[in-house]
Amino acid sequence: MKILHVIDRLNPGGAERVCIDLANIFSGRGHEVAILVLLDESKLDSAIEHGVKTYYLKRKSKWNILNYFEFARICNQYDIIHIHMRHVYRYVMIARILCRIKPKFVFQDHFGDIQKDEGIPLFFNNFFKPRFYIGVSKTLTHWAINKLTIKSDHVFLLSNIIRKYSSLKSEVHTNQRDLVMVSNIRPTKNIEFAIQVAAATNLKLDIIGQLVDKEYNAKLLDQIASLGLTENISFVHNCYAVQSHLGKYKLAIHAATSETGPLVLMEYLAQGLSFLAYRTGEVSEMLSDHLPNFFMDSFSVESWKVRIKELIAAPISQENLISLFESGYGEDKYYTSCLEIYERILC
């Protein structure tokens, strides 16, 4: 089985991380795997392991006909074309109209705002809708069946995982910092609420993430200044090995209003870091039964303040959290689930 993943660019983000992890996991188990990047090199390319071939289309325009023919030439060397992201799917559908592409396509939907926006995007209806669809949450798979009317036996759930990387565990015991929030800077992440919580608890907060929305970032800086928290709130915009820094903190928080993952909760768990998160997304559903005190159902600053104090005062051991991650959310189960999807598509 020869597998080609297609994505626009490997910028830091959940979908990009999943694309790389899937390619690395399958390659490590003997499959011929490649990643086709529509644009050019980016920050996460270095995470692609030896054995995974990488193509860069270096597309300058969506309408360059030569790019479409080169795209088709590469695709026709593989059995499965695994497409990530909705805008990438649109490009692939245009290529399919213009060129003869023989392999089977499967689209993996990482759309994080599905709870707010259930609209059907361009090229997702009627003739162009995906024949095979992977959703990273039950909300997305229900949407695909009920809104796109894809046959239920062609819709698959593949909840996100992360791969565990080494951490700076020595820092857990010395000079430990207060709170961390790993989140790209965009409104859905609800970072303004996290800032309010930091103010209420009088704890320092580091926000690690890429600057996606400059206007939103400016609003956050104004909020921090108005609350007199300039010394207590820090932004780190160019950190690409997040797991290696999580041992520095007492607690992580996550306040996004809508998520398909959130994948970052798995990163916290993998490194044995307790967290407090708003209950949204597939990962929250999976973990809340095991860790009920780690999730909130409201955005009451006072309630978050009380729970944060409790979690810091009586933390669950690092070893227990890591053990939970390794027993239920590791690579082997993920590989088996995805392989079964590919086999059903090819049969």
Short mmCIF file of the C-alpha atoms (twelve columns), coordinates in Angstrom:
data_MODEL
# 
_entry.id   MODEL 
# 
loop_
_atom_site.group_PDB 
_atom_site.id 
_atom_site.type_symbol 
_atom_site.label_atom_id 
_atom_site.label_alt_id 
_atom_site.label_comp_id 
_atom_site.label_asym_id 
_atom_site.label_seq_id 
_atom_site.Cartn_x 
_atom_site.Cartn_y 
_atom_site.Cartn_z 
_atom_site.pdbx_PDB_model_num 
ATOM 1   C CA . MET A 1   0.000   0.000  0.000   1 
ATOM 2   C CA . LYS A 2   1.514   3.313  -1.144  1 
ATOM 3   C CA . ILE A 3   0.142   6.404  0.600   1 
ATOM 4   C CA . LEU A 4   0.439   10.073 -0.353  1 
ATOM 5   C CA . HIS A 5   -0.603  12.802 2.084   1 
ATOM 6   C CA . VAL A 6   -1.519  16.167 0.557   1 
ATOM 7   C CA . ILE A 7   -1.442  19.467 2.453   1 
ATOM 8   C CA . ASP A 8   -0.757  23.094 1.529   1 
ATOM 9   C CA . ARG A 9   2.128   23.890 3.881   1 
ATOM 10  C CA . LEU A 10  3.484   22.408 7.109   1 
ATOM 11  C CA . ASN A 11  3.017   25.413 9.359   1 
ATOM 12  C CA . PRO A 12  2.624   24.726 13.089  1 
ATOM 13  C CA . GLY A 13  -0.942  23.539 13.691  1 
ATOM 14  C CA . GLY A 14  -3.024  20.505 14.596  1 
ATOM 15  C CA . ALA A 15  -3.827  19.322 11.053  1 
ATOM 16  C CA . GLU A 16  -0.217  19.689 9.971   1 
ATOM 17  C CA . ARG A 17  0.953   17.755 13.021  1 
ATOM 18  C CA . VAL A 18  -1.507  14.933 12.265  1 
ATOM 19  C CA . CYS A 19  -0.338  14.784 8.648   1 
ATOM 20  C CA . ILE A 20  3.306   14.407 9.683   1 
ATOM 21  C CA . ASP A 21  2.570   11.953 12.489  1 
ATOM 22  C CA . LEU A 22  0.496   9.686  10.223  1 
ATOM 23  C CA . ALA A 23  3.224   9.695  7.584   1 
ATOM 24  C CA . ASN A 24  5.943   8.928  10.136  1 
ATOM 25  C CA . ILE A 25  3.914   6.197  11.875  1 
ATOM 26  C CA . PHE A 26  3.087   4.366  8.630   1 
ATOM 27  C CA . SER A 27  6.610   4.746  7.284   1 
ATOM 28  C CA . GLY A 28  7.997   3.311  10.508  1 
ATOM 29  C CA . ARG A 29  5.836   0.241  9.988   1 
ATOM 30  C CA . GLY A 30  7.114   -0.473 6.509   1 
ATOM 31  C CA . HIS A 31  4.703   1.376  4.230   1 
ATOM 32  C CA . GLU A 32  5.809   3.540  1.313   1 
ATOM 33  C CA . VAL A 33  4.636   6.994  2.345   1 
ATOM 34  C CA . ALA A 34  5.097   10.507 0.977   1 
ATOM 35  C CA . ILE A 35  3.855   14.025 1.685   1 
ATOM 36  C CA . LEU A 36  2.982   16.373 -1.168  1 
ATOM 37  C CA . VAL A 37  3.168   20.013 -0.057  1 
ATOM 38  C CA . LEU A 38  1.346   22.342 -2.442  1 
ATOM 39  C CA . LEU A 39  3.412   25.398 -1.528  1 
ATOM 40  C CA . ASP A 40  6.935   25.372 -0.106  1 
ATOM 41  C CA . GLU A 41  9.017   24.561 2.968   1 
ATOM 42  C CA . SER A 42  7.901   25.635 6.439   1 
ATOM 43  C CA . LYS A 43  8.606   25.234 10.141  1 
ATOM 44  C CA . LEU A 44  7.476   21.640 10.712  1 
ATOM 45  C CA . ASP A 45  9.273   20.056 7.751   1 
ATOM 46  C CA . SER A 46  12.134  19.049 10.026  1 
ATOM 47  C CA . ALA A 47  9.752   16.724 11.920  1 
ATOM 48  C CA . ILE A 48  9.343   14.496 8.839   1 
ATOM 49  C CA . GLU A 49  11.351  11.366 9.520   1 
ATOM 50  C CA . HIS A 50  13.808  9.678  7.204   1 
ATOM 51  C CA . GLY A 51  11.959  7.319  4.892   1 
ATOM 52  C CA . VAL A 52  9.041   9.671  4.173   1 
ATOM 53  C CA . LYS A 53  9.488   11.188 0.725   1 
ATOM 54  C CA . THR A 54  8.528   14.855 0.419   1 
ATOM 55  C CA . TYR A 55  7.399   16.674 -2.721  1 
ATOM 56  C CA . TYR A 56  7.104   20.458 -2.935  1 
ATOM 57  C CA . LEU A 57  4.837   21.664 -5.719  1 
ATOM 58  C CA . LYS A 58  5.873   25.290 -4.986  1 
ATOM 59  C CA . ARG A 59  2.594   26.478 -6.458  1 
ATOM 60  C CA . LYS A 60  2.546   30.216 -7.172  1 
ATOM 61  C CA . SER A 61  -1.023  30.379 -8.455  1 
ATOM 62  C CA . LYS A 62  -4.086  28.176 -7.970  1 
ATOM 63  C CA . TRP A 63  -4.674  28.384 -11.726 1 
ATOM 64  C CA . ASN A 64  -1.258  27.295 -13.028 1 
ATOM 65  C CA . ILE A 65  -2.157  24.406 -15.337 1 
ATOM 66  C CA . LEU A 66  1.378   22.957 -15.228 1 
ATOM 67  C CA . ASN A 67  1.084   22.576 -11.454 1 
ATOM 68  C CA . TYR A 68  -2.081  20.529 -11.905 1 
ATOM 69  C CA . PHE A 69  -0.399  18.135 -14.329 1 
ATOM 70  C CA . GLU A 70  2.619   17.768 -12.032 1 
ATOM 71  C CA . PHE A 71  0.249   17.148 -9.125  1 
ATOM 72  C CA . ALA A 72  -1.506  14.387 -11.100 1 
ATOM 73  C CA . ARG A 73  1.814   12.821 -12.141 1 
ATOM 74  C CA . ILE A 74  2.881   12.499 -8.496  1 
ATOM 75  C CA . CYS A 75  -0.523  11.227 -7.322  1 
ATOM 76  C CA . ASN A 76  -0.592  8.456  -9.912  1 
ATOM 77  C CA . GLN A 77  2.412   6.818  -8.259  1 
ATOM 78  C CA . TYR A 78  0.337   5.996  -5.133  1 
ATOM 79  C CA . ASP A 79  -2.677  3.882  -4.107  1 
ATOM 80  C CA . ILE A 80  -4.268  6.207  -1.527  1 
ATOM 81  C CA . ILE A 81  -4.343  10.016 -1.669  1 
ATOM 82  C CA . HIS A 82  -4.995  11.284 1.867   1 
ATOM 83  C CA . ILE A 83  -6.081  14.945 1.715   1 
ATOM 84  C CA . HIS A 84  -5.892  17.287 4.705   1 
ATOM 85  C CA . MET A 85  -7.801  20.594 5.064   1 
ATOM 86  C CA . ARG A 86  -10.874 21.847 3.238   1 
ATOM 87  C CA . HIS A 87  -9.143  24.380 0.979   1 
ATOM 88  C CA . VAL A 88  -6.672  21.684 -0.092  1 
ATOM 89  C CA . TYR A 89  -9.584  19.407 -1.006  1 
ATOM 90  C CA . ARG A 90  -10.952 22.100 -3.345  1 
ATOM 91  C CA . TYR A 91  -7.613  22.272 -5.155  1 
ATOM 92  C CA . VAL A 92  -7.496  18.484 -5.489  1 
ATOM 93  C CA . MET A 93  -10.999 18.413 -6.958  1 
ATOM 94  C CA . ILE A 94  -10.012 20.948 -9.632  1 
ATOM 95  C CA . ALA A 95  -6.943  18.816 -10.428 1 
ATOM 96  C CA . ARG A 96  -9.185  15.783 -10.744 1 
ATOM 97  C CA . ILE A 97  -11.411 17.608 -13.250 1 
ATOM 98  C CA . LEU A 98  -8.436  18.720 -15.354 1 
ATOM 99  C CA . CYS A 99  -6.276  15.599 -15.145 1 
ATOM 100 C CA . ARG A 100 -6.653  11.850 -15.016 1 
ATOM 101 C CA . ILE A 101 -5.895  10.772 -11.446 1 
ATOM 102 C CA . LYS A 102 -6.298  7.048  -10.781 1 
ATOM 103 C CA . PRO A 103 -5.812  6.452  -7.020  1 
ATOM 104 C CA . LYS A 104 -8.560  6.486  -4.382  1 
ATOM 105 C CA . PHE A 105 -9.038  9.762  -2.480  1 
ATOM 106 C CA . VAL A 106 -9.894  10.119 1.195   1 
ATOM 107 C CA . PHE A 107 -10.480 13.528 2.758   1 
ATOM 108 C CA . GLN A 108 -9.652  14.118 6.427   1 
ATOM 109 C CA . ASP A 109 -11.573 17.036 7.920   1 
ATOM 110 C CA . HIS A 110 -9.837  18.966 10.721  1 
ATOM 111 C CA . PHE A 111 -12.306 21.896 10.763  1 
ATOM 112 C CA . GLY A 112 -12.288 23.206 14.330  1 
ATOM 113 C CA . ASP A 113 -15.257 25.583 14.175  1 
ATOM 114 C CA . ILE A 114 -17.890 23.008 13.201  1 
ATOM 115 C CA . GLN A 115 -19.960 23.730 16.319  1 
ATOM 116 C CA . LYS A 116 -20.322 27.336 15.129  1 
ATOM 117 C CA . ASP A 117 -20.400 26.868 11.364  1 
ATOM 118 C CA . GLU A 118 -22.208 23.908 9.792   1 
ATOM 119 C CA . GLY A 119 -22.307 25.442 6.325   1 
ATOM 120 C CA . ILE A 120 -21.303 23.404 3.280   1 
ATOM 121 C CA . PRO A 121 -18.144 24.822 1.652   1 
ATOM 122 C CA . LEU A 122 -17.647 25.232 -2.078  1 
ATOM 123 C CA . PHE A 123 -16.781 21.933 -3.822  1 
ATOM 124 C CA . PHE A 124 -18.265 19.849 -1.006  1 
ATOM 125 C CA . ASN A 125 -21.742 19.370 -2.390  1 
ATOM 126 C CA . ASN A 126 -23.354 17.243 -5.061  1 
ATOM 127 C CA . PHE A 127 -20.885 15.848 -7.624  1 
ATOM 128 C CA . PHE A 128 -17.766 17.088 -5.808  1 
ATOM 129 C CA . LYS A 129 -18.482 15.919 -2.273  1 
ATOM 130 C CA . PRO A 130 -15.940 13.472 -0.826  1 
ATOM 131 C CA . ARG A 131 -16.663 9.826  -1.502  1 
ATOM 132 C CA . PHE A 132 -14.608 8.794  1.543   1 
ATOM 133 C CA . TYR A 133 -14.511 11.084 4.564   1 
ATOM 134 C CA . ILE A 134 -12.523 10.991 7.814   1 
ATOM 135 C CA . GLY A 135 -13.634 13.256 10.645  1 
ATOM 136 C CA . VAL A 136 -11.486 13.885 13.697  1 
ATOM 137 C CA . SER A 137 -14.592 14.239 15.883  1 
ATOM 138 C CA . LYS A 138 -18.083 12.757 16.117  1 
ATOM 139 C CA . THR A 139 -19.489 16.223 15.402  1 
ATOM 140 C CA . LEU A 140 -17.737 16.216 12.037  1 
ATOM 141 C CA . THR A 141 -18.750 12.671 11.108  1 
ATOM 142 C CA . HIS A 142 -22.391 13.432 11.963  1 
ATOM 143 C CA . TRP A 143 -22.144 16.576 9.805   1 
ATOM 144 C CA . ALA A 144 -20.738 14.566 6.885   1 
ATOM 145 C CA . ILE A 145 -23.582 12.031 7.060   1 
ATOM 146 C CA . ASN A 146 -26.436 14.452 7.712   1 
ATOM 147 C CA . LYS A 147 -25.365 17.602 5.834   1 
ATOM 148 C CA . LEU A 148 -23.206 16.250 3.007   1 
ATOM 149 C CA . THR A 149 -25.271 13.040 2.829   1 
ATOM 150 C CA . ILE A 150 -22.178 10.869 2.396   1 
ATOM 151 C CA . LYS A 151 -22.990 7.188  2.859   1 
ATOM 152 C CA . SER A 152 -22.450 6.248  6.483   1 
ATOM 153 C CA . ASP A 153 -20.193 3.312  5.594   1 
ATOM 154 C CA . HIS A 154 -17.896 5.768  3.788   1 
ATOM 155 C CA . VAL A 155 -17.556 8.040  6.833   1 
ATOM 156 C CA . PHE A 156 -14.896 7.224  9.428   1 
ATOM 157 C CA . LEU A 157 -13.941 8.614  12.825  1 
ATOM 158 C CA . LEU A 158 -10.200 8.949  13.469  1 
ATOM 159 C CA . SER A 159 -9.694  10.868 16.683  1 
ATOM 160 C CA . ASN A 160 -6.447  12.778 16.856  1 
ATOM 161 C CA . ILE A 161 -3.421  11.598 18.756  1 
ATOM 162 C CA . ILE A 162 0.025   13.014 19.290  1 
ATOM 163 C CA . ARG A 163 3.394   11.333 19.451  1 
ATOM 164 C CA . LYS A 164 5.253   11.612 22.730  1 
ATOM 165 C CA . TYR A 165 8.547   13.474 22.615  1 
ATOM 166 C CA . SER A 166 11.212  13.888 25.291  1 
ATOM 167 C CA . SER A 167 10.683  16.654 27.833  1 
ATOM 168 C CA . LEU A 168 12.906  18.753 30.075  1 
ATOM 169 C CA . LYS A 169 11.866  16.807 33.147  1 
ATOM 170 C CA . SER A 170 14.680  18.260 35.280  1 
ATOM 171 C CA . GLU A 171 12.868  21.602 35.235  1 
ATOM 172 C CA . VAL A 172 9.860   20.135 37.035  1 
ATOM 173 C CA . HIS A 173 11.779  20.218 40.308  1 
ATOM 174 C CA . THR A 174 13.478  23.605 40.034  1 
ATOM 175 C CA . ASN A 175 12.221  27.072 39.134  1 
ATOM 176 C CA . GLN A 176 8.772   25.845 38.064  1 
ATOM 177 C CA . ARG A 177 6.545   28.436 36.385  1 
ATOM 178 C CA . ASP A 178 2.806   28.874 36.965  1 
ATOM 179 C CA . LEU A 179 0.513   28.463 33.937  1 
ATOM 180 C CA . VAL A 180 0.968   27.682 30.260  1 
ATOM 181 C CA . MET A 181 -1.495  27.908 27.393  1 
ATOM 182 C CA . VAL A 182 -0.454  26.368 24.071  1 
ATOM 183 C CA . SER A 183 -2.606  28.026 21.437  1 
ATOM 184 C CA . ASN A 184 -2.209  29.815 18.145  1 
ATOM 185 C CA . ILE A 185 -3.375  33.405 18.387  1 
ATOM 186 C CA . ARG A 186 -6.892  33.505 16.933  1 
ATOM 187 C CA . PRO A 187 -10.315 34.359 18.419  1 
ATOM 188 C CA . THR A 188 -11.746 30.827 18.683  1 
ATOM 189 C CA . LYS A 189 -9.023  30.017 21.227  1 
ATOM 190 C CA . ASN A 190 -10.661 32.425 23.718  1 
ATOM 191 C CA . ILE A 191 -7.322  33.661 25.015  1 
ATOM 192 C CA . GLU A 192 -8.932  36.757 26.557  1 
ATOM 193 C CA . PHE A 193 -10.691 34.458 29.036  1 
ATOM 194 C CA . ALA A 194 -7.399  32.785 29.966  1 
ATOM 195 C CA . ILE A 195 -5.962  36.248 30.659  1 
ATOM 196 C CA . GLN A 196 -8.921  37.019 32.947  1 
ATOM 197 C CA . VAL A 197 -8.314  33.755 34.805  1 
ATOM 198 C CA . ALA A 198 -4.614  34.539 35.214  1 
ATOM 199 C CA . ALA A 199 -5.547  37.938 36.639  1 
ATOM 200 C CA . ALA A 200 -8.063  36.410 39.066  1 
ATOM 201 C CA . THR A 201 -5.613  33.783 40.324  1 
ATOM 202 C CA . ASN A 202 -2.636  36.166 40.428  1 
ATOM 203 C CA . LEU A 203 -0.583  33.578 38.548  1 
ATOM 204 C CA . LYS A 204 1.858   34.140 35.706  1 
ATOM 205 C CA . LEU A 205 0.815   32.833 32.300  1 
ATOM 206 C CA . ASP A 206 2.912   31.955 29.250  1 
ATOM 207 C CA . ILE A 207 1.002   31.720 25.948  1 
ATOM 208 C CA . ILE A 208 2.858   29.606 23.369  1 
ATOM 209 C CA . GLY A 209 1.574   29.811 19.815  1 
ATOM 210 C CA . GLN A 210 1.873   31.262 16.345  1 
ATOM 211 C CA . LEU A 211 0.569   34.743 15.600  1 
ATOM 212 C CA . VAL A 212 -2.297  33.950 13.219  1 
ATOM 213 C CA . ASP A 213 -4.574  36.962 13.735  1 
ATOM 214 C CA . LYS A 214 -2.700  40.259 14.270  1 
ATOM 215 C CA . GLU A 215 -5.843  42.243 15.051  1 
ATOM 216 C CA . TYR A 216 -6.842  39.761 17.769  1 
ATOM 217 C CA . ASN A 217 -3.299  39.821 19.136  1 
ATOM 218 C CA . ALA A 218 -3.476  43.619 19.424  1 
ATOM 219 C CA . LYS A 219 -6.728  43.331 21.402  1 
ATOM 220 C CA . LEU A 220 -5.078  40.859 23.775  1 
ATOM 221 C CA . LEU A 221 -2.132  43.182 24.343  1 
ATOM 222 C CA . ASP A 222 -4.552  46.035 25.112  1 
ATOM 223 C CA . GLN A 223 -6.399  43.796 27.570  1 
ATOM 224 C CA . ILE A 224 -3.151  42.806 29.300  1 
ATOM 225 C CA . ALA A 225 -2.084  46.451 29.602  1 
ATOM 226 C CA . SER A 226 -5.491  47.576 30.932  1 
ATOM 227 C CA . LEU A 227 -5.365  44.872 33.629  1 
ATOM 228 C CA . GLY A 228 -1.807  45.802 34.605  1 
ATOM 229 C CA . LEU A 229 -0.521  42.333 33.736  1 
ATOM 230 C CA . THR A 230 2.375   43.196 31.439  1 
ATOM 231 C CA . GLU A 231 4.850   41.554 33.816  1 
ATOM 232 C CA . ASN A 232 2.704   38.451 34.346  1 
ATOM 233 C CA . ILE A 233 1.619   37.487 30.804  1 
ATOM 234 C CA . SER A 234 4.180   36.448 28.180  1 
ATOM 235 C CA . PHE A 235 3.788   35.406 24.533  1 
ATOM 236 C CA . VAL A 236 6.130   32.920 22.852  1 
ATOM 237 C CA . HIS A 237 5.491   32.943 19.096  1 
ATOM 238 C CA . ASN A 238 8.301   30.827 17.659  1 
ATOM 239 C CA . CYS A 239 8.350   27.602 19.643  1 
ATOM 240 C CA . TYR A 240 8.070   24.470 17.508  1 
ATOM 241 C CA . ALA A 241 8.938   21.752 20.040  1 
ATOM 242 C CA . VAL A 242 6.261   22.508 22.611  1 
ATOM 243 C CA . GLN A 243 6.398   19.211 24.486  1 
ATOM 244 C CA . SER A 244 10.013  19.779 25.455  1 
ATOM 245 C CA . HIS A 245 8.986   22.884 27.451  1 
ATOM 246 C CA . LEU A 246 5.949   21.570 29.319  1 
ATOM 247 C CA . GLY A 247 7.959   20.322 32.288  1 
ATOM 248 C CA . LYS A 248 8.527   23.951 33.270  1 
ATOM 249 C CA . TYR A 249 4.930   24.506 34.396  1 
ATOM 250 C CA . LYS A 250 2.631   23.671 37.300  1 
ATOM 251 C CA . LEU A 251 -0.547  23.599 35.209  1 
ATOM 252 C CA . ALA A 252 -1.781  24.089 31.634  1 
ATOM 253 C CA . ILE A 253 -5.073  25.696 30.624  1 
ATOM 254 C CA . HIS A 254 -7.148  25.546 27.442  1 
ATOM 255 C CA . ALA A 255 -10.190 27.764 26.937  1 
ATOM 256 C CA . ALA A 256 -11.131 27.380 23.250  1 
ATOM 257 C CA . THR A 257 -14.871 27.668 22.598  1 
ATOM 258 C CA . SER A 258 -14.866 25.166 19.703  1 
ATOM 259 C CA . GLU A 259 -12.397 22.401 18.830  1 
ATOM 260 C CA . THR A 260 -12.217 19.128 16.949  1 
ATOM 261 C CA . GLY A 261 -9.311  17.920 19.108  1 
ATOM 262 C CA . PRO A 262 -7.985  19.697 21.021  1 
ATOM 263 C CA . LEU A 263 -4.734  17.915 20.229  1 
ATOM 264 C CA . VAL A 264 -2.750  19.939 22.739  1 
ATOM 265 C CA . LEU A 265 -4.494  18.163 25.636  1 
ATOM 266 C CA . MET A 266 -2.801  14.959 24.492  1 
ATOM 267 C CA . GLU A 267 0.551   16.764 24.542  1 
ATOM 268 C CA . TYR A 268 -0.063  17.859 28.125  1 
ATOM 269 C CA . LEU A 269 -1.031  14.304 29.072  1 
ATOM 270 C CA . ALA A 270 1.970   12.751 27.305  1 
ATOM 271 C CA . GLN A 271 4.317   14.899 29.355  1 
ATOM 272 C CA . GLY A 272 2.498   14.329 32.659  1 
ATOM 273 C CA . LEU A 273 1.262   17.920 32.981  1 
ATOM 274 C CA . SER A 274 -2.083  18.502 34.686  1 
ATOM 275 C CA . PHE A 275 -4.433  20.847 32.830  1 
ATOM 276 C CA . LEU A 276 -7.801  22.572 33.039  1 
ATOM 277 C CA . ALA A 277 -9.810  22.852 29.824  1 
ATOM 278 C CA . TYR A 278 -13.249 23.829 28.604  1 
ATOM 279 C CA . ARG A 279 -15.086 20.672 27.591  1 
ATOM 280 C CA . THR A 280 -15.227 20.784 23.787  1 
ATOM 281 C CA . GLY A 281 -13.984 18.433 21.078  1 
ATOM 282 C CA . GLU A 282 -13.354 14.726 20.701  1 
ATOM 283 C CA . VAL A 283 -10.267 14.573 22.925  1 
ATOM 284 C CA . SER A 284 -12.202 16.203 25.763  1 
ATOM 285 C CA . GLU A 285 -14.903 13.561 25.438  1 
ATOM 286 C CA . MET A 286 -12.319 10.771 25.555  1 
ATOM 287 C CA . LEU A 287 -10.436 12.117 28.577  1 
ATOM 288 C CA . SER A 288 -13.200 13.581 30.737  1 
ATOM 289 C CA . ASP A 289 -14.302 10.155 32.049  1 
ATOM 290 C CA . HIS A 290 -10.775 9.491  33.300  1 
ATOM 291 C CA . LEU A 291 -10.007 13.038 34.476  1 
ATOM 292 C CA . PRO A 292 -13.326 14.750 35.324  1 
ATOM 293 C CA . ASN A 293 -11.695 17.477 37.424  1 
ATOM 294 C CA . PHE A 294 -9.630  18.555 34.407  1 
ATOM 295 C CA . PHE A 295 -12.684 19.879 32.506  1 
ATOM 296 C CA . MET A 296 -15.098 22.790 32.907  1 
ATOM 297 C CA . ASP A 297 -18.567 23.259 31.428  1 
ATOM 298 C CA . SER A 298 -18.769 27.037 31.807  1 
ATOM 299 C CA . PHE A 299 -16.679 30.174 31.474  1 
ATOM 300 C CA . SER A 300 -17.096 31.384 35.040  1 
ATOM 301 C CA . VAL A 301 -13.822 33.035 36.036  1 
ATOM 302 C CA . GLU A 302 -14.512 32.324 39.708  1 
ATOM 303 C CA . SER A 303 -15.139 28.614 39.049  1 
ATOM 304 C CA . TRP A 304 -11.925 28.321 37.037  1 
ATOM 305 C CA . LYS A 305 -10.019 30.142 39.778  1 
ATOM 306 C CA . VAL A 306 -11.194 27.679 42.440  1 
ATOM 307 C CA . ARG A 307 -10.439 24.606 40.291  1 
ATOM 308 C CA . ILE A 308 -6.965  25.865 39.328  1 
ATOM 309 C CA . LYS A 309 -6.067  26.369 42.966  1 
ATOM 310 C CA . GLU A 310 -7.263  22.818 43.740  1 
ATOM 311 C CA . LEU A 311 -5.289  21.235 40.889  1 
ATOM 312 C CA . ILE A 312 -2.077  23.043 41.801  1 
ATOM 313 C CA . ALA A 313 -2.460  22.218 45.512  1 
ATOM 314 C CA . ALA A 314 -3.081  18.487 44.910  1 
ATOM 315 C CA . PRO A 315 -1.642  17.526 41.502  1 
ATOM 316 C CA . ILE A 316 -2.013  14.089 39.946  1 
ATOM 317 C CA . SER A 317 1.407   12.484 39.651  1 
ATOM 318 C CA . GLN A 318 3.315   12.832 36.395  1 
ATOM 319 C CA . GLU A 319 3.723   9.077  36.233  1 
ATOM 320 C CA . ASN A 320 -0.034  8.421  36.430  1 
ATOM 321 C CA . LEU A 321 -0.832  10.889 33.650  1 
ATOM 322 C CA . ILE A 322 1.877   9.490  31.373  1 
ATOM 323 C CA . SER A 323 0.654   5.954  32.099  1 
ATOM 324 C CA . LEU A 324 -2.893  6.944  31.098  1 
ATOM 325 C CA . PHE A 325 -1.602  8.388  27.833  1 
ATOM 326 C CA . GLU A 326 0.497   5.355  26.948  1 
ATOM 327 C CA . SER A 327 -2.205  2.797  27.808  1 
ATOM 328 C CA . GLY A 328 -5.045  4.316  25.824  1 
ATOM 329 C CA . TYR A 329 -3.874  6.850  23.277  1 
ATOM 330 C CA . GLY A 330 -0.635  5.601  21.768  1 
ATOM 331 C CA . GLU A 331 0.512   5.000  18.196  1 
ATOM 332 C CA . ASP A 332 -0.390  1.327  17.770  1 
ATOM 333 C CA . LYS A 333 -4.131  1.850  18.165  1 
ATOM 334 C CA . TYR A 334 -4.030  4.884  15.871  1 
ATOM 335 C CA . TYR A 335 -2.096  2.987  13.191  1 
ATOM 336 C CA . THR A 336 -4.515  0.052  13.279  1 
ATOM 337 C CA . SER A 337 -7.568  2.313  13.022  1 
ATOM 338 C CA . CYS A 338 -6.194  4.243  10.046  1 
ATOM 339 C CA . LEU A 339 -4.986  1.105  8.292   1 
ATOM 340 C CA . GLU A 340 -8.479  -0.392 8.538   1 
ATOM 341 C CA . ILE A 341 -9.871  2.754  6.878   1 
ATOM 342 C CA . TYR A 342 -7.409  2.472  3.992   1 
ATOM 343 C CA . GLU A 343 -8.195  -1.216 3.521   1 
ATOM 344 C CA . ARG A 344 -11.936 -0.541 3.365   1 
ATOM 345 C CA . ILE A 345 -11.384 2.199  0.795   1 
ATOM 346 C CA . LEU A 346 -9.250  -0.046 -1.432  1 
ATOM 347 C CA . CYS A 347 -11.441 -3.140 -1.262  1 
# 
